[in-house]
Amino acid sequence: MAVVVGFVATNEGRAALRRAAEEARLRRTRLVVINSNRGGKDLSSADAERYDSELASVRRELTDAGIDHEVRQLVRGQEPAEDLIAVAQEVGAEVIVIGLRRRTPVGKLILGSNAQRILLDAPCPVLAVKADQVPS
């Protein structure tokens, strides 16, 4: 069993990571952090280096906090929703944690295809968190 979180280096992603770490601690289970990128020709080497650096920072923070964790960077050409759902099934996730951001009126019509797909297709409960008002 595990808590799975989708992480991107945004205020929403950081809020989701903090809440997922709390859930893992409360549930006394492992935290699986997923950073999913479509990859291919659209992922520049500068972007790849930035992602590596961000994930190294996440690993340090979780290690320092004493949280049992695994960080996976997935560049398989899939949508992030597909990756999160697949990992949640693989590890028998108790919960998936995702970050949500405010959307424009047009964006609200879509909700965010990844968020909607995760909410509808996840094999377990999904906890959606909003970004903190003040970035940390």
C-alpha positions in Angstrom: 0.0 0.0 0.0 1.1 3.5 -0.7 0.1 7.1 -1.2 0.7 8.3 -4.8 1.1 11.9 -5.7 1.4 13.7 -9.0 4.2 16.2 -8.7 5.1 19.2 -10.9 7.2 22.1 -9.7 4.3 24.6 -9.3 2.5 25.9 -6.3 -0.2 23.3 -6.9 2.3 20.5 -7.2 4.1 21.6 -4.0 0.8 21.8 -2.1 -0.1 18.3 -3.4 3.3 17.0 -2.3 3.0 18.5 1.2 -0.5 17.0 1.7 0.6 13.6 0.3 3.5 13.5 2.7 1.1 14.2 5.6 -1.2 11.4 4.3 1.7 9.0 4.1 2.8 9.8 7.6 -0.8 9.5 9.0 -1.3 6.2 7.2 2.2 4.9 8.0 2.8 4.0 4.4 5.2 4.8 1.6 4.9 7.8 -0.6 5.3 7.4 -4.3 6.0 10.7 -6.1 5.3 10.7 -9.8 6.6 13.3 -12.2 5.2 12.5 -15.6 6.4 14.2 -18.8 5.4 13.4 -22.3 9.0 13.5 -23.4 10.1 13.0 -26.9 11.3 15.9 -29.0 9.3 18.3 -26.9 11.5 17.8 -23.8 14.6 19.9 -24.1 17.8 19.0 -22.3 17.4 22.2 -20.2 14.0 21.1 -19.2 15.3 17.6 -18.4 18.0 19.0 -16.2 15.6 21.3 -14.4 13.3 18.3 -13.7 16.2 16.3 -12.4 17.2 19.1 -10.0 13.6 19.6 -8.8 13.2 15.9 -8.1 16.6 15.7 -6.3 15.3 18.5 -4.0 12.1 16.5 -3.4 14.1 13.4 -2.5 16.2 15.4 0.0 13.1 17.0 1.6 11.4 13.7 2.0 14.5 12.0 3.3 15.1 14.8 5.8 11.4 14.5 7.0 11.9 10.8 7.5 9.2 9.8 5.0 9.6 6.4 3.3 9.4 7.3 -0.4 10.1 6.6 -4.0 10.4 9.2 -6.7 9.7 8.2 -10.3 10.3 10.4 -13.3 8.3 9.0 -16.1 8.9 10.1 -19.7 6.9 7.5 -21.6 4.9 9.7 -24.0 1.7 9.1 -22.0 -0.6 11.7 -20.4 0.1 12.3 -16.7 -3.3 10.8 -15.8 -2.4 7.5 -17.5 0.9 7.3 -15.6 -0.7 8.2 -12.2 -3.5 5.6 -12.6 -1.1 2.9 -13.8 1.3 3.5 -10.8 -1.6 3.6 -8.4 -2.8 0.2 -9.7 0.7 -1.2 -9.5 1.4 -0.2 -5.9 -2.1 -0.7 -4.6 -2.5 2.9 -3.7 -4.7 3.9 -0.8 -5.2 7.4 -2.2 -3.9 9.6 -5.1 -3.2 13.2 -4.3 -3.3 15.8 -7.0 -3.0 19.6 -7.1 -5.7 21.7 -8.8 -5.4 25.3 -10.0 -8.0 27.9 -10.7 -9.2 28.0 -14.2 -10.6 30.6 -16.6 -14.3 30.3 -17.5 -13.4 28.4 -20.6 -10.9 26.2 -18.7 -13.7 25.3 -16.2 -15.6 23.7 -19.0 -12.8 21.2 -19.3 -11.7 21.1 -15.6 -8.4 19.9 -16.8 -8.4 16.7 -18.7 -5.8 15.0 -16.5 -7.6 15.9 -13.3 -10.9 14.8 -14.7 -9.5 11.5 -15.9 -7.8 10.8 -12.6 -11.0 11.6 -10.6 -13.1 9.4 -12.9 -10.8 6.5 -13.5 -8.6 6.1 -10.4 -8.7 2.7 -8.7 -8.8 4.4 -5.3 -10.0 7.7 -3.6 -8.5 10.9 -5.0 -7.6 13.9 -2.8 -7.5 17.1 -4.8 -5.8 20.1 -3.1 -5.5 23.7 -4.0 -2.3 25.7 -3.9 -1.6 27.7 -0.8 -2.5 31.3 -1.0 1.2 32.3 -0.3 3.8 30.4 -2.3 6.4 28.6 -0.1 
